[in-house]
C-alpha cells in the first residue's frame, strides 16, 4: 500500500487528496496513492489497491472514449517510462500515468442522470437541482428525463461550489461553456450505455477537461468510484437510497463516530478497510470484465 510518494530527485509533488503529481518538464507524472478522503478530510488509513483501481479504470475509460474525445495520457506502461523513473518502477506500476501538460479548465463538469446525493437534497428543498427545474413528484434515486449538467468550481481544498451555466460562461467564455456541457453529457451517455450492458447504473459523475493547442481534451480521472456514483441495475429500486460501489461504507462508519469531520480524521478498522477494498475491486471487475492485475 502506498500512502505517500517520495521521489526526491523528481522535485516536490503537487499533492491532491489522492494523487501526487510530479512535473517532469514537458510532461506530468500522475501517481494515484491509496489515500482515501471522506467529508473533505484525508484519513490516516488507506485502502490497499485503491490507487491501482482508480488508475486502471481511468485508463479503460480513456481508451474507450478516445474515438469521441482525446485525452492527456501519453504512457501508462512503466517499462516505457523515462529511464530516470526506472528505480521507482515497483512503486509506480499499475498506479501511474505520464500525461501531457494541458491548460486545465477551472471547473468540475458534473453530469447527473438520477436524483441522488446533494442533487436529491436540493430537489427536496427547491424542486430544482443547482437552479435547474426538475419534474415535480419524483422520489429519491429516480431517473431524470434527461441528464443535466451542473458544473462546480474546482477547489484544491474544501468543497467545490455549484455554479450556474451563466456563471460558467462568465468564468470560461460562452463558447467553451457550451462545449463543456455538450461533451460532458455526451461522455456520460456513452459510458452509461456501456455500463448498463454490464448491469451498472452511473447515477452521476464528474469530468475534468484541459485545453491543448486550442483543443479540448479529457484529463485527470474518468468514471472511477471516486468521481462517480455506481449502482447495481439489478438491485436498483427508486424511492430510497441505493447501495453504491464506492467509499460509502467509510462514510457510513464515520457517521457512527463522535467526530466533527475536521482534521485529524480517525483511523479505520480492518473490516471497514477490507469491505471498501472489495467494493473497489468489484466495480473494476464488473466494468472492465477482468480482475485487477
N, C-alpha and C positions, 0 to 999 in steps of 0.2 A: 504493500500500500504506500502511496506517495501523497503526502500532505503538503510538502514544500519542495521546491526545486532550488538547488544551489549550484548553478553552473558558473563558477566565479569568473572564468575568463570570457564569459559572454555578456558581462555587464549586469546591472541591476534590472530585473524584470519589472514590467508593469503588472501588478497583481490585481486580478479581479476576485470575485468571491470563489470561483472555481479555477480559473485559468491563470497561468503565468505566461506572459508574452515577452519574448526577447527580440530586440531589434538587431538584425544581422546586416543592416545597411540597406540593401535593395530588397530584402525580404524580411518577413517576421516569422519567428518560431512560436507556434501556439502549443502549449502543453496543458492538457486537462488533468488536474490533480484529482485526488479522491476526497477533496474537501466537500462539505455539504453545508448549506446555509438554510436557515428557517427563520421566518419573520425578520429578514434582512440581517441576521446575525450568523456569522460563520462559526460553526460549532467546533469544539476541540476534538471531537471524534469523527473520523472519516468513514466512508463506505468503500470497502475493497472492490476494485474493478469498476467503480463508477466512472472514473475518467476515461477508461477504455471504452465503456459503453457509449458515453457522450461523443467521443471522437469517431468511433466506428459507425455509429448510427448516423452522425452528421455526414460522414463520407458516403454512406449509402444513399442518402437523400441528395447530396450534391451531385453524385453521378446520375441518379435517376432523373433529376430535374434539369440537367445540363442542356438537353435539347430545347427546353423552354427558357432557361436563363443561365448565363455564365456565372461562375463563382471565382473565389480568390485562391483556390487550392492549387499549389504548384506540385507538391510531392508529399506522400504520406509513408512511403517505404523508407525506414531508417537506413537501410543499406545503400540508398541512393542520396542520402543527405550529404552536405559538405563534409569533407574529411575532419574538420575541427570538431564535429559533433560525434565522431565515431566512439570516443571514450564514454559518451553518455548514452550509447545505444540501448543498453538494458533498461535504463530509466525512461527512455523516450518511446520505446517500441509499443505500438498499438495505441498510444495516447497523445501523439503529437502530429502536427501538420506544418509544413513550410507553406506560407501563403504570400501572395503578392501584396504590396502596400497599396491601399486604396484610400481615398478620402471618405471617411465614414460619414454617412448621413446621420445627423444628430436627432434621430427619432427611432423609437421601437415601434415596429409595424405589427400591430395586433389584429388578428382576424378571429372573429367569434362566430361559430355556427350553432351554438347551443347556449341556453341560459344557465350559466354556472358561475361560481366564484363571485368576484366583485361585480360582474355583469348581472347576476341574479339579484344581488343586494341592491344595486342601482335600480333595476327594473321594479322591485317591490316598493321602493321608496318614491320613484318618479314616473314609472311607466315607460321609461326610456333607458337606453344604455349609452352613457357618455354623450347625452344630448340627442341621440338618435331615437325617434319614437318607434315603439315596438307594439305589435298587436296586443290588445288587452286580453286578459283572462288566461294567460299561459302559466303553466306550473314550472317548478324547478326542473332543470335539465331538459326542458322542451326544446325541440329543434326549431330554429328560426326559419322563416320563409326563405330568406336569402342570407348568406354570410355577410356580416358587417365589418367594416374597417374602423378600428378605434385606436388611433395612434397615441403614443405617450412620449414624454420626454425621455431622454437617455441619461439616467443618473449613475454616476460611478459609485456613489454610496447612498443608502436610504432608498426611499420609494421613488419609482418613476411616477410622473404626474400625467393624468389624462389631458389631452389637448383636442380641441375641435378640429374639424377638417380645415376650417378657415384659418385657425391658428397655425396649423401645419403649413398652409400656403404662405403665411407670413414668415414662417421660420425657414422654409427651404425654397419657396417660389411656387407659383401655381402649377407650372408645367411638371416639375419634379413631383409635387404632391399628387397630382393626378396619376403619374406613372407608378408611384409607390403604392397607391390604392389598387390600381389595376393589376400590378404584378403580385402583390400580396394575396389578393383574393384568388388570382389565377393559380398561384402555387398551392394555396390551401385546398382549392377544389381538386386539383390534380392529385395531391397527396391523399386527400380524403377518399377518392375513388380507389386508389391502390390499397389503402389501409382497410377499407370496408370489405374488400375481397378477402382479407385475412382476418376478418372478424373484429376489427378495431374501429372505433369511432374516434375521430380527432375533434374534440369539443371546441377547442380553441388553441391557438399557437401564436408565436411572435417571430418575426423575421427582422434581420438587420441587413442593411444594404450599404454599398460603397460606390463611389464613382472612380472609374479607372479610364483615363484618357477620354473622359466625357461620356463613358458608357456605364449604365447602372448594372452592378453585379451583386450577387448574393455573398454575404460574408458571415463571419462568426460561427454560430452553430445553427443546425436546421432540424426542426421537429424531433427534439430529444425529450426525455421525460422532465428535463429541467426547463424547457421552453414551451411545452405543450401539455394539454390535458388529454390523456388517452383513456378511453373506456372500452370495456368489453361489449360488443354489439349483442352478444347472446344474453348477457345479464342486464342490459340496458332497460330501465323502466322509468319513464318520465313521471314527475310528481314527487321525486325525492332526490337526495344527493346520490351520486354514483361512486363506486369504488374505482379509484384512479391508479394507473400504473406509474406512480411517481413517489415522491417523498411524503405523501400524505400520512403514511404510517408514523413518520417522525413528528409531523405537526400534531397529530392526534395524541401522541405520547407526551409531547411538551405541554399540551394544553391541560394535562392532568397534574402538572407540577406547579408549585408555588414559585413561579419565575416571572419576572417583569418584562421579559422579551427584550432585554438590553444586554450588552456585553458585561461580563463574560457569559457565554452560553454554558449550559450543563453538559456533562458527559452523557453519552448514550449507552444504555445497557446492551450486552452482547446480542440478546434476542431481537431487539429493535434493529440493530445493525444488520443482522443476517436476514431478517424479513425484508428490509429495504433493498439489500443487495439482490435478493432473489427476485424482487419486482423489476428491478432494472434489467437483470439478465433475461427475465421472461419476456418483457416487451421487445427487447432486442431480437430474441429468437423468433417471436411471432411476426414481427415486421420484416425481418430480413430472410427468414426461413432457414437460419443456421445458428449454431451455437457460437458464442463469443470465443474466438481463437486465442 
